[in-house]
Structure formats: C-alpha cells, structure tokens
Amino acid sequence: MKKNSIIGIIIIAIAIGVIVSTYADSSTYGSFNEAQETQSELHVVGQLNKQKQLIYDPHKDANYFAFYMVDSKGKECKVVFSGTKPQDFEKSEQIVLTGKMRGDEFYASKILMKCPSKYTKDQVEVKEIKATATATQI
C-alpha cells in the first residue's frame, strides 16, 4: 500500500471515532416525567424552588448537594448532585441539569446555571459545574 493511502485510512478512522464519541455523549432535552420513563441521561431545564431548603453540609459530606427544582412543564422534583454547591446558586434564573432519574429523585451529573450578570442587564452569565464521583458513590 502507498503511504498516502495509509494516511488517508488513518484520518478516516479518526474522523469516525470523533463522530461516534460525540454521538454517544449527546443527550436530549426533556422533563422530569420523560426522565422517569426513559431512564436514560437527559437535560432538564427548570427553576430552583426557593421556597424549599437547599441541603448542603460541607462538614458532613462536601460532595452531596440536594435541592428542589421545578421543570419547564411545572413538575417539581428533588435533585441530588454529587459535588459541591455552586457559588451564587440561589441567584440563578434558570438551571439546566444533565442526569438520570433514580426512583423519585433526579441525580445530576452536571449543573449549568444561567445567572443574571452583575454588570449589565442584557447579558447572562453561564456556569457549568460537573460532578465528582467517588468510588463509593458508583
């Protein structure tokens, strides 16, 4: 085989690998009801229920944060995040969670917060927080 043919095959193989890994990592948007039905990873958009307590005690367990969120269809659900509480979490206007339902609780692997900007009214600050799983939690 020619050297150019081998290089071309390698480039095609890398491109296929990138496409497959991108497709495998993608998930769809839905509600808590859809997450309950599918049991697959899903993005859920909603707002923090500020009437209910945030559960975070860094002295007891720094990697446990729980709160209640109302999704875009109006269903409220307890959300558990295996990580620290994001800074200014209470100020977020909208929350996008990535995760799965386990029983009646949504276990988030990522939290994306859309917060009001401190400096201008028209811009929105976006923060993404990823969970840190330990061997005992898996």
Secondary structure, DSSP 4 states (H G I P E B T S, - for coil): --HHHHHHHHHHHHHHHHHHHHHHH--EEE-HHHHHHH-S-EEEEEEE-TTS--B--TTT-TT-EEEEEEETTS-EEEEEESSPPPTTGGG-SEEEEEEEEETTEEEEEEEEEEEE-SS-SS-EEEEEEE----TTT-
